[in-house]
Amino acid sequence: MSIIVKNITKIYDTQKALDKVSFTVKPGEIVGLLGPNGAGKSTMMKIITCYKRQTSGFASVCDMDVIDNPLEVKQLVGYLPENNPLYLDMYVKESLAFVAGIYKMNHISQRVQEMIALTGLEKEQHKRIAALSKGYRQRVGLAHALIHDPKVLILDEPTSGLDPNQLIDIRNLIREMGKTKTVLFSTHIMQEAEAICDRVIIIDKGIIKADDSIDNLQKKFSSRFVLQMEVDKPLPIQKVKAIQAVLSVKDLGNNTYRIESKTNVSKDIQQLVSNEGLVLLDLHRQTDSMENIFHELTKN
């Protein structure tokens, strides 16, 4: 496993930020760490990247214990923290070369140009960081995290402050990095998770509430059955509403209907369509959105 976390607890004075958190992330996997503000996401990432020590428990990166081997772990990890600290007086190229020098890399100029191309900084490379927009500062932070070609990427709110076009670029970059690296990134934006992740870990008040693929979570946590149906001719809505367990029926136009029910009424719908002499063109269940699942798990 690229990342192993076992029973990690972190206590600040009397506040328990993390409470016996355990999970693993496999090589080549993109995992989203989701949770509301103050859930413990950043604390968990700082422990994995050796910037904070856990109160108890065990964490390792590529079989390196984060307490016993902090320098080795930092060589293996590319980290973009939430506040993205940058030297604002430096130029973009100068800043990247500085970070590459810290890692004692060879062929620094070549690597800097590769990072500039990879993160879309070509037009900004000769500017001071202080003159960049927040979106481009995020790109500089990503370039810092990637410049030493780490095996593991830890990204804390990597799309914060980006406009829609920049969002797409950064999502594509993270997906591309996920083909060869292990990626763990935090967000409270559910669309980010759905667009990028192989798996999500939902954390709230320092406790993991769910750890699964988005598809499995949608199947597990759907509290209602929502069916969408299409037939060849109009269907009497009142007859659909008369089916036991049906809560509501909405006409979407073009002989398409949205049916919400307490239980799965697919067989009853099919029987009604047949009795009415209609042709069933489509009938499928709609899953709950990640926003609904997230709210359900963290609302208390």
N, C-alpha and C positions, 0 to 999 in steps of 0.2 A: 504494500500500500504506500502511496506517496505521502498521505497524511493519516496519522492515527491519533485519535483523541479518546482518552479513557477516564471517565469519572473526574473531569476537570471541575474544580470549584475555585472561585475567586471571591474573596471577601474584602471589602473596603470598610475598615472600622466595623460598623455593625450591619452594613448593607451587603447582602449576598448578590453579587453581579452575575455569577454563574453557579449553577447548582448541579453537580454531578453530570456534566455534559459529556456524552460519548458519541462519536461518529467516525467514519473512515471515508477517505476519498481515494479512488483508484487512479492509477496512471491514465492520462488521456481523458479524464472525466471533467466536465464543467458542472460545478455544483453551486447553486445559489443559497446563500445564508440569508434568510428573510426574517424580518421582524420589525415591530414598531420602534420608534426612537426609544433608546434606553433599554432595549431588550437584552443587550449583552453581546451584540455582533462585533463591535469594534474591540471590546475586551478580549474576545476569543481570538480574533486575528492578531492582536498584539502579543498574545501568549504564543501562538504558533510561530510568529516571526521573531520571538526572543526579545521583544521590547518590554514585556511585563512577565513576571513570574506568577504562576498559579499558586494558590494557597495549598491545594492538594490535587492529586491526580497525575496523569502521565500524558505527554504529547510528544510525537516524533514526526520528523519530515525525512522521507527516504531513509528510514531506519536510523536516523540520528536523533537522539534525545535532545529536546530543546534546552534543557538545563545543563546537561553534561557537555554538549557540543554546539554552543551558540554561534561561533564563528563559522563552523562548517555548514550549519543550517542557513545562515545568512548568505553564504555563497550559492546555495541551492535554490534560494527563494528570491523572486522579484516582488517587491511590496509597494503598493500605492496606497498610502494612508488616507484617511478621510479628509484631513485638512491640507493635504498635498503641499508640504513645506518646500519652498523653492527659494533660491537666492535671487531676489528680484533684480539686483543690479547686474547680474550676469547676462550675457547674450546666450541665445538658445544653443548654438554650437559650443560655446565655451562651457556651458553648464553640463552638456552631455559628455564632453571630453573630460571634465572634472570628475564626474561619476565613474566613467570608464577607467580613469587613472586610479581611483580608490580601489577598484577591483583588479588593478595591476594587469590590465588587458594588453595584448599585443595589437598592433595595427589599429590604433585608436581612431585615427582620422577616417579610415575606411568604415569602421563600425559606426561611427557617428553619422556618416552619410547614409548608411543602411537604415539606421533608426529614424532619421529624418524622413526618408522615403516611406518607410513602413507606417509611420504615424501621421503622415500628411502634413509635415511641417516645412515643406520646401519654401513656401512663400514667406514664412516667418523666421527662417533660420538665422537671419542677420539682425533680428530685433532683440532688444533687451526683454527679458521676461516680464518686467514691470509694464511693458507696453502691450502685452498680449491680453486677449479676452480670456474669460474664465475657461471657455471651451478649449482654447489652444494651450492654456496652462495645464489642463488635464492631459492633453496629448504629450506635453513635455514630461509630466509625471509618469505616464505610461512608458515613454521612451526610457526614462530612468530605470523603471522596473524591468524592462526587457533587455537593456543594453548588454548585460553579462550573460545572456542566453540561459536563464534559469530553467530548472526542470519544473518548478512550481510557481504559479502566479497567485498572489494574494491581493485582491483588489477591493478596497473599501469604498463603496459608493462611487464607482468609476465614471458613471454618467451624470453625476451631479452637475447641474448648471449648464448642460449642453442644449443647443437648439435641436429641432427635429432632424435636420440634415446631419449634424454632428453625431446625434444619437445613432443613426443608421451606420455611419462610418465606424464608430467605436464598437457597436454590436458586431459588425462584420469582422473587425480586427480581433475581438475576443473569441469569436467562433473559430477564426483561422488559427489563433494561438492554441485553442483547445484541441486541435488535431495532433499536436506534438507535445503539449504540456498539460500538466494538471492545473486546473483553474478553480479557485474558490473565491467568489466575490459576493459582497453583501449589497443588499438593496432593500428598500421598502416599496419599490415600484413593481407591481405584479407583472406589468407588460414586459419588463426587462427579463424577468424569470422565464416567462412563456416564450420569449423570442430567443433566448440563449441557452437555457439550462438543460442538461440531461436529467438532473435530479435537483430537488430543493429540500432544504432543512429549514423548518419554521421554528423560530425560537421566540419565547416571550417570557419576560421577567427571569431570565437566566435558565429557563427550562425548555428542553426540546419538546415541541408539541407534535411535530410530524417530520418524517424523513422518508421520502419516496419520490418516484417519478411524478410529473405533473398529471399524466394520464391516470395513474393509479390513485392519486389523491382525489381527482375529480370523480372517479368511480366510488371511492370510499365515503366521501363526505357530501355527496349530493343528498340533500335532505328531502327533495321532491323529485317526482318524475315529470319531466317536461318533454313532451313528444311533439315533433313537427311532422305534419302529414300533408300530402298533396294527392288530390283525386282529379278525375277527369271532368267532373261537373260539380256544381255547388252542393254542399252537404248541409242538411238541416241542423243548425247549431243547437237548437233546443233538445234534439234527440241525443246529441253528444253530451250535453250538460246533464241529461237524465241518467247517464251511466254512473253507478255507484263509485265513489272515490274521486270523481272528477271535480276539481275545484274551480277551473275557469277554462274558457275557450275563447280564443281570439282569432278573428278572420284577418289574415295577412294579405288577402287579395290573390287573384289568379288561382282560386280554388285551393289555397294553402292555408292551413290552420295550425295554431299553437295551442296545445292542450296541456294544462297543468293538473296533476292529480296526486293523491296521497300514496298510491301504489301503482304498479305497472299495469296499465289498462290496454296494452297493445292488442291482446286477443279480443277484448270487447269492441275495440275500434274496428278491427278487421271484420268482425262479425256484423257490425252495424253497416259498414261500407258494402258488404256483400248483400245484406238484406235490402239496402236501398238501390241495388242494381248498378252501383258505381264501380269504377276501376281504380284500385289503389296504385298510385304512381310512385309514392315514396312514403316511408314511415321510419323515422329514426329518433333516438333519444338525444336530447341536447344536454350536455354536461354543465355543471355549475362552473362559473368563471373562477379564476384564482383569487379575484378580489373577494368573492363571497366566502370561499374556503378560508382565506386569511382572516377575514372578519370573524368568522365562526370560531376559529381557533384562538384568537387573541382578544376577543371582545370583553373578557372579564379581567 
